[in-house]
């Protein structure tokens, strides 16, 4: 099940982003886009930059760990969706 979210207009999301370095937001956003498209090597580069700017970022670290478990090679059946364990 996919739930579409309009992140750009969501007030809670805007509040979370408040005060974050624009360079971090750009790198993280680029990483997400590349990750979803299946370019995990490119996503690794973008997320690495994001983590240089904000080393404690949990979501970026989590996705990096997931991709690392595949040695940054996208699974053959990747469709841009990852099922989360326990949900």
Backbone as CSV, one residue per row, in Angstrom:
resi,resn,N_x,N_y,N_z,CA_x,CA_y,CA_z,C_x,C_y,C_z
1,UNK,0.833,-1.165,0.000,0.000,0.000,0.000,0.888,1.241,0.000
2,UNK,0.633,2.141,-0.894,1.370,3.397,-0.950,0.430,4.531,-0.569
3,UNK,0.929,5.417,0.262,0.142,6.566,0.676,0.841,7.812,0.150
4,UNK,0.231,8.502,-0.814,0.877,9.699,-1.348,0.859,10.827,-0.318
5,UNK,1.974,11.518,-0.219,2.090,12.638,0.703,2.610,13.835,-0.069
6,UNK,1.957,14.964,0.106,2.399,16.209,-0.513,3.352,16.892,0.465
7,UNK,4.618,16.440,0.458,5.589,16.930,1.428,5.786,18.442,1.370
8,UNK,5.755,19.004,0.180,6.019,20.435,0.048,4.969,21.291,0.750
9,UNK,3.752,20.795,0.880,2.676,21.578,1.484,2.221,21.054,2.841
10,UNK,2.838,20.000,3.325,2.465,19.431,4.612,3.052,20.287,5.739
11,UNK,2.214,20.833,6.647,2.728,21.727,7.687,3.710,21.056,8.647
12,UNK,3.494,19.790,8.975,4.426,19.092,9.866,5.778,18.898,9.192
13,UNK,5.762,18.568,7.921,7.010,18.393,7.179,7.761,19.718,7.085
14,UNK,7.039,20.798,6.846,7.679,22.119,6.791,8.340,22.448,8.124
15,UNK,7.676,22.108,9.214,8.232,22.375,10.542,9.507,21.562,10.779
16,UNK,9.508,20.320,10.349,10.685,19.459,10.505,11.872,20.030,9.734
17,UNK,11.616,20.554,8.544,12.688,21.074,7.682,13.237,22.416,8.148
18,UNK,12.459,23.122,8.965,12.848,24.444,9.418,14.215,24.398,10.102
19,UNK,15.101,25.272,9.693,16.413,25.364,10.314,17.451,24.405,9.761
20,UNK,17.064,23.527,8.848,18.040,22.605,8.259,18.806,23.303,7.146
21,UNK,20.062,22.955,7.017,20.930,23.516,5.984,20.351,23.195,4.605
22,UNK,20.148,24.207,3.767,19.620,23.956,2.421,20.485,22.990,1.610
23,UNK,21.795,23.004,1.830,22.676,22.072,1.113,22.391,20.635,1.544
24,UNK,22.118,20.439,2.835,21.744,19.107,3.317,20.437,18.663,2.673
25,UNK,19.444,19.548,2.685,18.138,19.205,2.115,18.255,18.845,0.641
26,UNK,19.080,19.578,-0.087,19.265,19.287,-1.513,19.939,17.933,-1.707
27,UNK,21.002,17.669,-0.945,21.711,16.391,-1.070,20.801,15.225,-0.691
28,UNK,20.056,15.372,0.404,19.157,14.302,0.841,18.047,14.076,-0.181
29,UNK,17.500,15.151,-0.715,16.443,15.043,-1.725,16.956,14.358,-2.985
30,UNK,18.155,14.743,-3.414,18.761,14.089,-4.582,18.976,12.608,-4.300
31,UNK,19.430,12.292,-3.097,19.643,10.899,-2.722,18.367,10.085,-2.784
32,UNK,17.288,10.644,-2.268,15.998,9.942,-2.298,15.559,9.701,-3.737
33,UNK,15.677,10.717,-4.565,15.271,10.580,-5.972,16.066,9.473,-6.665
34,UNK,17.379,9.458,-6.462,18.224,8.440,-7.088,17.941,7.052,-6.517
35,UNK,17.737,6.982,-5.217,17.402,5.717,-4.552,16.130,5.119,-5.149
36,UNK,15.089,5.925,-5.259,13.817,5.433,-5.788,13.930,5.001,-7.246
37,UNK,14.750,5.712,-8.022,14.940,5.377,-9.442,15.806,4.141,-9.636
38,UNK,16.478,3.699,-8.563,17.323,2.520,-8.668,18.777,2.817,-8.951
39,UNK,19.192,4.072,-8.851,20.602,4.439,-9.014,21.223,4.526,-7.621
40,UNK,21.505,3.358,-7.050,21.978,3.327,-5.673,23.405,3.822,-5.533
41,UNK,24.213,3.713,-6.559,25.574,4.272,-6.482,25.495,5.798,-6.433
42,UNK,24.631,6.364,-7.266,24.420,7.811,-7.238,23.805,8.253,-5.921
43,UNK,22.860,7.468,-5.412,22.227,7.777,-4.128,23.256,7.747,-3.007
44,UNK,24.171,6.789,-3.073,25.226,6.699,-2.061,26.039,7.984,-2.038
45,UNK,26.393,8.494,-3.202,27.166,9.734,-3.284,26.386,10.896,-2.678
46,UNK,25.119,11.028,-3.062,24.292,12.127,-2.552,24.077,12.002,-1.044
47,UNK,23.762,10.807,-0.579,23.535,10.612,0.852,24.825,10.793,1.655
48,UNK,25.965,10.425,1.076,27.242,10.636,1.764,27.479,12.124,2.002
49,UNK,27.170,12.939,1.001,27.290,14.391,1.160,26.323,14.874,2.241
50,UNK,25.097,14.378,2.215,24.118,14.771,3.232,24.630,14.429,4.629
51,UNK,25.240,13.257,4.782,25.743,12.846,6.093,26.978,13.631,6.514
52,UNK,27.752,14.134,5.560,28.859,15.026,5.920,28.307,16.300,6.553
53,UNK,27.176,16.761,6.036,26.567,17.996,6.518,25.750,17.793,7.792
54,UNK,25.235,16.587,7.972,24.394,16.281,9.147,24.599,14.809,9.511
55,UNK,25.710,14.504,10.189,26.076,13.110,10.470,25.050,12.323,11.278
56,UNK,24.235,13.001,12.050,23.293,12.297,12.922,21.925,12.070,12.286
57,UNK,21.786,12.317,10.987,20.468,12.180,10.370,20.053,10.712,10.305
58,UNK,19.019,10.378,11.051,18.557,8.991,11.135,18.012,8.425,9.839
59,UNK,17.090,9.123,9.159,16.542,8.570,7.922,17.599,8.320,6.844
60,UNK,18.511,9.265,6.657,19.556,9.076,5.646,20.450,7.905,6.044
61,UNK,20.831,7.845,7.316,21.672,6.734,7.787,20.979,5.394,7.595
62,UNK,19.680,5.359,7.844,18.926,4.110,7.707,18.909,3.625,6.251
63,UNK,18.618,4.531,5.332,18.580,4.142,3.913,19.974,3.733,3.445
64,UNK,21.005,4.446,3.902,22.379,4.066,3.533,22.683,2.652,4.024
65,UNK,22.275,2.336,5.246,22.499,0.997,5.784,21.782,-0.070,4.982
66,UNK,20.566,0.245,4.553,19.804,-0.701,3.734,20.510,-0.946,2.406
67,UNK,20.923,0.123,1.741,21.614,-0.037,0.454,22.942,-0.762,0.644
68,UNK,23.635,-0.472,1.740,24.918,-1.129,2.017,24.733,-2.636,2.161
69,UNK,23.586,-3.063,2.710,23.338,-4.498,2.876,23.276,-5.214,1.526
70,UNK,23.101,-4.455,0.450,23.118,-4.982,-0.916,24.398,-4.574,-1.644
71,UNK,25.389,-4.084,-0.892,26.640,-3.583,-1.462,26.367,-2.484,-2.496
72,UNK,25.310,-1.719,-2.272,24.902,-0.604,-3.129,24.535,-1.032,-4.549
73,UNK,24.255,-2.324,-4.722,23.745,-2.832,-6.003,22.239,-3.002,-5.866
74,UNK,21.488,-2.292,-6.695,20.027,-2.346,-6.600,19.546,-3.770,-6.897
75,UNK,18.600,-4.289,-6.103,18.073,-5.630,-6.379,17.428,-5.695,-7.766
76,UNK,17.536,-6.844,-8.390,16.995,-7.013,-9.749,15.489,-6.738,-9.815
77,UNK,14.779,-7.017,-8.731,13.328,-6.821,-8.734,12.909,-5.465,-8.139
78,UNK,13.839,-4.526,-8.045,13.548,-3.220,-7.452,12.500,-2.478,-8.273
79,UNK,11.451,-2.040,-7.586,10.409,-1.266,-8.262,10.199,0.090,-7.588
80,UNK,11.193,0.491,-6.784,11.115,1.785,-6.125,10.355,1.761,-4.819
81,UNK,9.946,0.564,-4.391,9.180,0.438,-3.154,9.877,-0.572,-2.256
82,UNK,9.991,-0.225,-0.993,10.588,-1.139,-0.027,9.569,-1.425,1.061
83,UNK,9.292,-2.689,1.270,8.373,-3.075,2.340,9.133,-3.043,3.659
84,UNK,8.569,-2.361,4.642,9.210,-2.262,5.946,8.827,-3.451,6.805
85,UNK,9.800,-4.007,7.496,9.554,-5.133,8.387,8.647,-4.700,9.533
86,UNK,7.706,-5.549,9.882,6.859,-5.300,11.030,5.660,-4.406,10.774
87,UNK,5.420,-4.044,9.525,4.276,-3.170,9.220,3.308,-3.857,8.293
